[in-house]
Amino acid sequence: MRNIAYDRNAVVAYARRWAFSRNPHYYNFDRVGGDCTNFASQCLFAGCGVMNFTPDIGWYYRSASSRAAAWTGVEYFYRFLTENVDGVGSTLGPFATLVTQAELEIGDFVQFGRDTGDFYHTPVVVGFSRGVPLLAAHTNDAFGKPLTAYYFERLRCIHILGARGE
């Protein structure tokens, strides 16, 4: 197993290219629950280049009908990344930790939630303006939209530490 450096600039480049359109290699989930975490996963893959094909608990995409829940589901995305630090399944793929908003870097992710505890949106950090994260997202397409322009009750900040490959 080898460690793979996370290419944060590749994440931003991918987000810039596809924020207002859809990559034809991936299904568009806008009409079936939203495309935000699918887009977040695409950006993440652009930065690490490795998936985890472990059935049920991995993070991968082959097609709309052959993908991990973590590829498109907000909560599953979070759990895979933060639990993969200690090794989920084969331990392949990206891994992350929770940080404060001040510790975010480009290529990291935020998730918006409700006071009830459920999280529902996964934008990617593509820059900063006066310390405020600028975000890219699908479903409500955006690139460079300030975090302060969104309404949410809870915020979760996910810092990508790297990835592991074979």
TORPATI-398624 format. One record per residue: residue in three letters; x, y, z of N, C-alpha, C in turn. Coordinates in pm, whole numbers, plus 50000, padded with zeros to 5 digits. Last residue first. Layout:
ALAXYZXYZXYZ ...
//
This chain:
GLU497355010349569498114997849568499454999749500 GLY496865039349782496685031349660497525018749669 ARG495305063549982496155051849975495825044049847 ALA495445099250035494805087149987495825075749990 GLY494835127550250495555120550144494755108750097 LEU493195143350405494585141350448495445135050339 ILE490755167250374491325155350311492805154650348 HIS488525177850611489855180450556490445167350502 ILE485375189850639486095177450615487415180650544 CYS483125203950856484275207050770485175194850761 ARG479735210450887480765200350910481875203050810 LEU477285229851039478345229150938479355218750982 ARG473795237251071475015230651119476005229851003 GLU472015252650930471965253151076473215246951139 PHE472335274450650472425261150710472395262950860 TYR472465292450354471785290950482471925276450527 TYR475185309350190474335297650211473645298650347 ALA476975329350185475785331150101474815319450116 THR479215321850326478275330950392477005333350311 LEU480715308350140480005300650241478935309150308 PRO480485322249811480945323049950480085314550043 LYS481165304749517480095310649599480535310649745 GLY482775292749328483255304949393482195311849477 PHE480125280249153481595280049160482035293349219 ALA477155260249142477915271949189479395269449173 ASP473875247249111475235248549058475895261549102 ASN472295229249306472215243649283473625247649241 THR473645205349193472235205949230471805220549219 HIS477075211349285476015207749191474685207849264 ALA479555236149374478575225749403477705223049282 ALA482165253349542481605248549416480665237149450 LEU482925281749752482495268149728482035265849585 LEU485215297549961484445298649838484165284449790 PRO485515306750303485615296550198484695299650081 VAL486945336850406485675329850387485845319450276 GLY489305351150410489125340450506487845332550493 ARG489025367750188489085373550322488775363150430 SER488105340550020488065355050006487965361050146 PHE489325310549874488995318449993488965333149955 GLY488435280049701489205292249723488765298749853 VAL486905257649690487725260649572488555273349587 VAL485515231249862486185244149881487115246449762 VAL482415216549763483875215749770484455229849783 PRO479315207149932480135215149840481645212849863 THR476875187650007478335186050012479025194549906 HIS473965184850215474635191050099476135190350118 TYR472755174350447472055173250320472785178950199 PHE472515158450767473275166750674472775163950533 ASP470695158851071470895153350937471605163550848 GLY470265172051312471435163351300471655157451163 THR468435191451355468015177751387469165167751374 ASP469505213951245469625212151390469235198151434 ARG471025202850936469925208751014470195206451162 GLY473995210250742473045202050814471965210150883 PHE476445208250489475435216050557474425206550621 GLN479885202650471478555197050460477605205150545 VAL482785208750274481905212250386480585205150362 PHE486075197650189484635197550171483935202750295 ASP489115207450013488385201450124486885202850097 GLY490155222249809490035207949789489385200549904 ILE491805245650019491155242549891491185227449872 GLU491205239150370492075242650258491305240350129 LEU490215247650707489925242750573490985247450473 GLU490525258950954491555249450910491315243850770 ALA488305274051009489575281050991490675271950939 GLN486375254551061486295262250936487625269150907 THR488085225851197487305238151209487275245151074 VAL487705191651082488495203351124487545215051147 LEU487795156451056487015168551079487935179651129 THR489735140150800489415142750940488545155250948 ALA490145113450558489975127250602489745127950752 PHE491165096350256490795096450398490895110650449 PRO490735077649948490995089750026490575088150172 GLY491915043349901491115055149875491475066849964 LEU491985013150099492295020949980491425033449972 THR491234996950307491895009650341492295017850220 SER489504976250261490884974550215491774986350251 GLY487514984750522487674974750416489144972950382 VAL489045013450641487755007050615487994996950505 GLY491215028350844491135017150752489775010650747 ASP491425051350978491865039451050491765026950964 VAL490435067450777491705071150840492285058850910 ASN487915059850713488995053750635490375057850688 GLU486175075650854486485062450909487625055650835 THR486015098150693486525099750829486855086350894 LEU485055087650444486285095550453486855095950594 PHE482665073950516483775067150450485075074750472 ARG481125094550637481565082850715482735075750649 TYR480745112350417481395116650542481965104750618 PHE479355095150244480585101950201481415105850324 TYR477055089650397477985078850362479345084350319 GLU475825114850401476295108650526477295097450500 VAL475375118950117476055128650203476645121950328 GLY475935096449854475185099449976475975108150072 THR477605089549642476515099049619475745103149744 TRP479635073149735479905081649619478845092649606 ALA478655057449938479515068749975479815077849857 ALA477435036749807476575046849867477385059349903 ALA479205029449503479065028549649478115039549698 ARG477745016149204478485026449277478295024049426 SER476095008748956477235001849020478135012349084 SER474255024348834473745012648907474865004548974 ALA475795043948716474705048048805474195036348889 SER479135029948740477965034548665476895038648766 ARG481275030448910481445023848780480355028748685 TYR482755044749183481725046849082482145039348956 TYR483315042849542483645040349402482455043549313 TRP484145033549843483855046349777484295044649632 GLY482745007950063483785014849988483335028249934 ILE480814992150181481435002550263482515010450191 ASP479694975149972478874981050079479544992750153 PRO482824961849867481344961849862480744967649990 THR485524982049791484994973049893483464973449889 PHE486934998449618485864990149563485304979949663 ASN487945030049631487905018349719486695010149678 MET490055047549393488775044349456488965032449549 VAL492205074249306492055060449352490695058849420 GLY492725101349249492875091349145492745076849188 CYS492755125949385493475114449442493635102949344 GLY491415146349251492555149749335493345138049388 ALA489335134149123490285141849041491545145149120 PHE487945124949347488655115349263489675122349173 LEU486855149549430487775142249517488595132249436 CYS485135154649215486225163949246487295156949330 GLN483405132849242484165134649118485365143749142 SER482345138549495483155126449475483985127449347 ALA480915161849434481995162249534482915150249516 PHE479035151049255480015160949208481195161949305 ASN477685134649439478255128849318479345138249264 THR476755154049609477805145249659478435137349545 CYS474875167949435475975174749505477075165249549 ASP472625160749297473915156849239475105161949319 GLY469455147049403470485157349398471835151949353 GLY467255130149383467815133049515468895143649517 VAL467035127949099466815116449189467535118849322 ARG467755148248937466325145248946466015133349038 ASP470595148948957469775160648992468305157249016 PHE472495130048892471495126348992470585138049032 ASN473885119648606473435131948670472265128548763 TYR476635097148584475215099448580474885112548654 TYR479685104348414478965101948539477485105048520 HIS480735111548177481185098648230480445094848358 PRO479965137648117479165126548063479605112748111 ASN479755161348364480705152548299479925140448247 ARG477735189548326477855176048379478855168148297 SER478105223748437477695213748339477915200048403 PHE479185240348622477945244748558477515235648443 ALA481485226548715480515232248810479175235648746 TRP483565216348558482285209448558481215215448650 ARG485875232948577485455227648447484005222748448 ARG486085237448853485895248848762485335244048628 ALA486555211348942485355218548985485055230248891 TYR489075206848825487925198548789486625205748823 ALA490585226348957490485226548811489275218348765 VAL490345217549223489795230649184489615231449033 VAL491695193049200490305193649249489645206549203 ALA494225200949126493445192849032491965192849071 ASN495025213349362494845221549242494045214049136 ARG495305191649536494245201449560493985210349437 ASP496075161049528496345172349439495175182349446 TYR497445142649782496185148249733496485160849654 ALA499675115549742499475129649775498175134449711 ILE499295083749866499145092149747498895106349793 ASN501095056349997500385068950020500395077149893 ARG500565021949917501365034249911500485046349938 MET500854988350000500005000050000500905012450000 
//
